[in-house]
Amino acid sequence: MNGSLWVAGAGIQMVSHVTLQTRGLIRHAQKLLFLVSEPGTAAWLRRLQPGAESLDAFFLPGRSRQESYERMLDHIASRLRDGCRLGVLLYGHPAVFSYLGPEAVRRARAAGCEAEMLPGISAEDCLFADLGAALDFDLSTAGYQCFEATLFLLQHRRPDPLCALILWQIGIVGQYQYELAGPNRAGLQLLAAELLRYYPAGHQVICYEAANFPACPPSIQPMPLHRLPAAKITRLTTLLIPPAAAPPRDGEMAKKLGLPEA
């Protein structure tokens, strides 16, 4: 196996989030594989690389996501064994909530291939840009926790109500298989019930979804926490929970740091 691999992110918005560096690599790749969220980017990629191949075909109803990713990784490895200069373009950032991107690079390097990963704009980046100026707290000073929603429940993660909480993929809580149906309401109800152990029922939360197209606004739905199970969400919706209270300030530590107490 003597091929080479690069893995990059396509960002969230159609075409506009693809960096100049990644565009150059796309043009010069001998083979391009991609997994993106909307058909506009796929059509653009096929114009740049007529032989570009979507990895969507590996997702089948009833097949677990893990099995789908393993088959994609085998497909990537087979292309590298052919000795080609291979590019893989993934939705968002290739290493943010992505098993496929980092694992492809790890396996390629273990097989003796040159492999690199390039950054992309993630949904988190979009969330910070779209909501940062609208929030009544500063994410940089309040801090935040970040979990995948299903793992948040499975691992009994305990949120800190004094900082913000970001939960990803709230629309597919408990779904390990690829499903074409809408959001999992039963899973969302379990998530809401768990969150109500830590936050008041009336605490304002935000269901957020980044815009896929430059001319379209993001979806921003503020609501009290107890209404979350009935929220209009999709498989891509993210939940942002602002802090329930301001954290205390340690006056003695402020003195030691030479900072004003106020």
C-alpha positions in Angstrom: 0.0 0.0 0.0 1.7 3.2 -1.2 -1.1 5.6 -1.8 -1.5 8.9 0.1 -4.6 10.3 1.9 -5.9 13.7 2.9 -9.2 14.1 4.8 -10.8 17.6 5.0 -14.0 19.2 6.1 -16.6 20.7 3.7 -18.1 22.9 6.5 -21.8 23.4 6.9 -23.0 25.8 4.2 -23.0 24.6 0.6 -19.6 25.1 -1.0 -18.9 28.5 0.7 -17.2 26.8 3.8 -14.7 24.8 1.7 -11.3 26.4 2.3 -9.0 27.5 -0.5 -6.5 24.9 0.5 -9.1 22.1 0.4 -10.3 23.3 -3.0 -6.8 23.0 -4.4 -6.5 19.5 -3.0 -9.8 18.5 -4.5 -8.7 19.5 -8.0 -5.4 17.5 -7.8 -6.8 14.4 -6.1 -6.6 11.3 -8.3 -9.7 10.0 -6.6 -12.2 11.9 -4.4 -14.6 10.3 -1.9 -17.1 12.5 -0.1 -19.8 12.4 2.6 -21.7 15.7 2.6 -25.1 16.8 3.9 -26.8 18.3 0.8 -26.8 17.7 -2.9 -25.5 21.1 -4.0 -22.1 20.4 -2.6 -22.1 17.0 -4.1 -22.9 18.4 -7.6 -20.2 21.0 -7.2 -17.7 18.3 -6.3 -18.6 16.3 -9.3 -18.0 19.3 -11.5 -14.5 19.7 -10.1 -13.8 15.9 -10.1 -16.1 14.1 -12.5 -15.2 10.7 -10.9 -16.0 11.9 -7.4 -17.8 9.2 -5.4 -20.3 9.6 -2.6 -20.1 7.4 0.5 -23.8 7.8 1.1 -24.4 4.4 -0.5 -22.9 2.7 2.6 -25.8 3.9 4.7 -28.6 1.5 4.5 -31.8 1.3 6.6 -31.4 -1.2 9.4 -27.6 -1.2 9.2 -25.8 0.3 12.2 -23.8 3.4 11.7 -20.7 1.6 13.0 -21.0 -1.1 10.4 -21.5 1.6 7.7 -18.4 3.4 8.8 -16.3 0.2 8.9 -17.4 -0.5 5.3 -16.4 3.0 4.3 -13.0 2.6 5.9 -12.5 -0.7 4.1 -13.4 1.1 0.8 -10.8 3.9 1.6 -8.2 1.3 2.3 -8.8 -0.5 -0.9 -8.3 2.8 -2.8 -5.1 3.4 -1.1 -3.9 -0.1 -1.9 -4.4 0.9 -5.6 -1.6 3.5 -4.9 -3.7 6.6 -5.7 -3.6 10.1 -4.2 -6.9 9.9 -2.4 -9.0 12.7 -1.0 -11.9 12.3 1.4 -14.2 15.3 2.1 -16.6 15.1 5.0 -19.4 17.3 6.3 -18.4 19.9 8.9 -15.1 19.4 10.5 -13.5 16.0 9.8 -12.5 15.5 13.4 -15.4 17.0 15.3 -17.9 14.3 16.2 -16.6 12.2 13.4 -15.3 8.6 13.7 -14.6 8.2 10.0 -12.1 11.0 9.5 -9.6 10.4 12.3 -9.9 6.6 12.0 -9.2 6.8 8.2 -6.0 8.8 8.9 -4.9 6.5 11.7 -5.3 3.3 9.6 -3.6 4.9 6.6 -0.6 5.8 8.6 -0.5 2.4 10.2 -0.4 0.9 6.7 2.6 3.1 5.8 0.8 5.7 3.8 1.2 9.4 4.0 -2.0 10.9 5.5 -3.1 14.3 6.8 -6.2 16.0 8.1 -7.3 19.5 7.3 -9.8 21.6 9.3 -13.3 22.6 8.4 -16.0 24.8 9.8 -18.1 22.7 12.3 -21.6 23.1 13.5 -20.1 24.4 16.8 -18.4 27.2 14.9 -21.7 28.2 13.3 -23.5 28.0 16.7 -21.0 30.4 18.3 -21.3 32.9 15.3 -25.1 32.8 15.1 -25.8 32.9 18.8 -22.8 34.6 20.4 -24.1 38.1 20.1 -27.7 37.1 21.0 -27.0 35.5 24.3 -27.1 37.3 27.6 -23.9 35.5 28.8 -20.4 35.1 27.3 -19.5 31.6 26.4 -15.8 32.4 26.8 -16.2 33.5 30.5 -19.1 31.2 31.5 -17.5 28.2 29.9 -19.4 25.3 28.4 -19.7 21.5 28.4 -20.3 19.6 25.2 -21.7 16.0 24.8 -23.3 13.8 22.2 -26.9 13.5 23.4 -27.1 9.6 23.4 -23.8 9.3 25.2 -24.8 12.0 27.7 -27.6 9.6 28.8 -25.7 6.3 28.5 -22.7 7.6 30.5 -24.7 9.4 33.1 -22.9 12.6 32.5 -23.6 15.3 35.1 -24.1 18.8 33.7 -22.7 21.9 35.5 -25.7 24.3 35.6 -23.2 27.2 36.2 -21.9 26.9 32.6 -23.5 26.4 29.3 -24.3 22.9 28.0 -24.3 21.9 24.3 -25.9 18.6 23.3 -25.4 17.3 19.8 -27.8 15.1 17.8 -30.8 15.5 20.0 -33.0 14.3 17.2 -31.5 10.8 17.0 -31.2 10.0 20.7 -30.9 6.2 21.0 -30.8 5.5 17.3 -27.7 3.5 16.4 -29.0 2.4 13.0 -29.4 4.5 9.9 -33.0 5.6 9.9 -34.9 7.6 7.3 -37.7 8.5 9.7 -38.0 11.7 11.6 -36.6 12.5 15.1 -36.9 10.0 17.9 -39.5 11.5 20.2 -39.2 8.8 22.8 -35.4 9.5 23.1 -36.0 13.2 23.3 -38.5 12.7 26.1 -35.9 10.7 28.1 -33.3 13.4 27.5 -35.7 16.2 28.7 -36.6 14.2 31.8 -32.9 13.8 32.6 -32.2 17.5 32.1 -35.1 18.4 34.4 -33.2 16.8 37.2 -30.7 19.7 37.0 -32.6 22.7 35.5 -36.0 24.3 36.3 -38.8 23.4 34.0 -39.1 27.0 32.9 -35.3 27.4 32.1 -34.9 28.8 28.6 -33.1 26.6 26.2 -32.4 26.9 22.4 -32.8 24.4 19.7 -30.4 25.3 17.0 -29.6 24.2 13.5 -27.0 25.9 11.3 -28.0 27.1 7.8 -27.0 24.8 4.9 -27.2 27.6 2.4 -25.6 31.1 2.5 -28.8 33.0 1.8 -30.8 31.1 4.4 -31.0 32.0 8.2 -30.2 29.4 10.8 -33.0 27.8 12.8 -33.1 29.3 16.3 -35.9 28.2 18.6 -35.9 29.4 22.2 -38.3 27.6 24.6 -38.7 26.6 28.2 -37.0 23.2 28.9 -40.3 21.4 29.7 -41.4 22.0 26.1 -38.4 20.3 24.6 -40.1 17.0 23.8 -42.6 18.8 21.5 -39.9 21.0 19.7 -39.7 21.1 15.9 -36.3 19.4 15.4 -34.5 17.4 12.8 -31.6 14.9 12.8 -29.2 17.9 12.8 -30.6 19.9 15.7 -28.3 20.9 18.5 -29.5 21.9 22.0 -27.9 24.9 23.8 -28.7 25.2 27.5 -27.5 28.6 29.0 -26.2 28.7 32.6 -28.8 28.5 35.2 -26.9 30.9 37.5 -23.6 32.9 37.5 -20.7 31.1 39.1 -19.3 32.6 42.4 -16.1 34.6 42.2 -13.3 33.8 44.6 -12.1 37.1 46.1 -9.0 35.6 47.7 -7.9 34.0 44.4 -8.5 37.3 42.7 -6.1 38.9 45.2 -3.5 36.2 44.6 -3.7 36.8 40.8 -3.5 40.5 41.2 -7.0 41.0 39.8 -9.6 43.5 41.0 -12.2 41.9 43.3 -15.2 43.3 41.4 
